[in-house]
Amino acid sequence: FYCSKGCQKSHFPFHKAQKQCTNTVQTAAAAAATESKPSLLPLLDLSRRGRVGLLNLGNTCFMNSALQCLSHAPPLTLHFLTNSFLPDLNLTSPLGTGGKVAKEYDNLIKHMWFGKERVFSPWELKRAIVRSSPLFAGHAQHDAHELLVFLLDKLHEDLNKVKTKPYIEVKDYDIERSDEEQAREAWGRVRERDDSVVVDLMWGQLKSTLVCPE
């Protein structure tokens, strides 16, 4: 009744309902597991390309807006649709969620890009987020950008390839050295502690300068 053991394990919630691989979500996701990112693009072009509504769970328009935006960041979405995130799952990071947010986000993305529903409920992802941050519990309104930053941070930690972060001292800015040299060293220190697809795609550096008016 299962196309493979891997499909059975990865997509059990779908199989549990039908006991066979007939649902578009499972079959497409199972095929994606063996596909490279470039060769998956034609499949996505023939799909609904993520045109799926998200159910409002009670004043959660801020979250749904952020999720819709992130869903249409192609490099990150392809990383999940092709199951490329699985080898990087970090279940032990004290700053992560034990992989729960990454797994629920993967479930959401696969429903939005491979599923048959016109509207999908992001309830399980919201519950995983709330477990990590009670700030988003209940039905209060929040800032979409605040939710997006939090979600990206948890996705990063859940997929962080650095299992044990080394202790690294932050150095003060040296006016005698060039910005380029110090930026390169600072980025190197960052990558020693943080290495994930989120860092690869969405992190950068800022230089902040304070000027005394006196």
N, C-alpha and C positions, 0 to 999 in steps of 0.2 A: 503493500500500500504506500510505501515511500520510495521516492526516486533514488535516495541515497541516505546513508546514515548521517552524513553531514547536514543534509537538508532537514532531516527529522529533528536533529538536535538544535539547529539554528532557528528553525521556523516552526517549532512545536505548537505555539498558540494557533497558527493557521491550520495546521494539520489536525489538531485536536477537534476542530469543528467539522471537517469533512472526511478525515481519515484517508485522503488521497491527494495527489499533487495535481489538482485541477484548477486551483485558484490562481489567478494571474499573479498575485503577489508572490506566492512561493515559487512558481515556475520561472518567473522573470528574475527573482532574486537568486534562485539557485543557478540559473544560467550566468548571472552577473558574477557569481563567485569564481567562475573560471575565465571570465573575460578580462581583458586589459582595458584601461580607461579609454583610450582612443576608440577601440572597436565597440565600446558600449554606446558611444554617441549616436550612431544611427538608430539604435533601439529607442533611445530617449526622444529623438526627433519624431519618431512614429507614435510615441505615447502622448499622454496629456501634458507632459513636461511640467508636472507639479501643479497643474491647475486644479487644486482641490481646496475647498473651503475648510476652515477649522471652526469647530463648534465653540460658541461662546459659553464658557463654564460659569459665567456670572461675573461680569465686569473684567473679563480677561482679554479685552481687545488689545491692550498693550502687549501682552504676551503673544497673541496670535499674529500681530503685525510684525514683531521681531522674528518669529518663526518663519513667516512667509518670506521675509527678506533674506534670512540665512539660508533657507531652502533653495533660493535662487542665486547662491554663490556657487557656481558650477564646480570649481576644483574640490571644495569641501564636500559637496553633495555626491560627486562621483567617488570620493574616497569611501563614503559609506555604502553607496549602491553596489560597488564592486567588492565589498567586504574587506577592503584594504586596511581597515581600522582594527580588525580582529587580532593580528599579531602584536599590536601595540597596547592592548588593554592593560591598564595598570590597576590592579585590584588592591594594592597595598599603600598607595599614596595617602598620607595623612591629610593632605589638602584636597583630595578628590572625594568621590562618592562610592568608591569600590566598584567603579564601572557602571553603576546604575543609570546615571544620566546619559552616558554614551550609548548604552544599550537601548534605552527608551527613545533617545533621539534617532537612533538607527531605525527603530520600529516605525517612528513617525515618518521619516524620510521615505522608507520603502512603501508605506501606504500612500504617500502623496505622489510618488512617481511610478509605482507599479500597481497600485491597488485599483479597485473598481468603484470605490465610494466617491460620491460627489462631495460629501462632507465627512470629515474625520474628527474624532474627539481626541484632543491632546491631553486628556485627563491623566494618563499614566506618567507622562513626562512632567506634568505639573506636580504630581505627587512626589516624584523623585527629586524635583527641584526644592519643594517645600521641606522634605526631609533634611536637606542640606542647609537650607536657609528658611527659618520660620517667618522671615520678613515677608515672604510671598504667600503665606498662608491666608486662608479666608478669601473674601471677595472684594478687598479694597483695591482701589486704582493705584497703579504704580507707573513709573516712567519706563517706556519701551527700551530706551538706551540702557538704563540701569539693568533691566532683565537681560538684555543682549550681552552686556559685558560680563554679567555673572555666569550666564550659560556658556559663553566662550571659555571663561576661566575654568569651569568645571569640566568641559569637554577636553581642554588642554591637560588638566591634571589626570583625568581618566585615561588619556592616551599618551601620557608622558613616558618616553622611553627611558628616562633616568629614574631608576627605581630607588636609589639612595642618593639624596642630594648632598654634595660636599659643602663644607663650610668655606665661604669665600668672603674676604673682607672687601668692602666697597672703598675704593680710593677716592680721595678728594680731587677736585679739578685742579690741574696744574697749568697756570697761565704761561709757563715757559714751553709747553709742548703743544703740538698742533691738535686741532679738533679731530681730524681724521685718525690720527694715531690713538688718541684716547677713546674715541668712539669704537674703533676696532677692538681694543682691549676690553672695553665694557661689554660689547656684544659677545665676545668670547667667554666672559664670565657668566653672562646670561645663559648661553648655550650649554655650559657645564652643568647647569641645574634644571634647565627647561628645554626639552627637545621633543616637539610633537608637530603634527600636521598643522595645528592651529598656529603655532609659532612660525612655521614655515610660510604660511599664507597670510597671516593677519597681524603679526607683531612688527614693531619698528622702534625707532629711537627718536627721542625728543631732546633738544637742548634748551634748558630753561635758564634765562639770564635775569638777574636782579640788578637794577641800576639805582644808586642812591642819588636823590635829587639835590643833596647838599654838596 
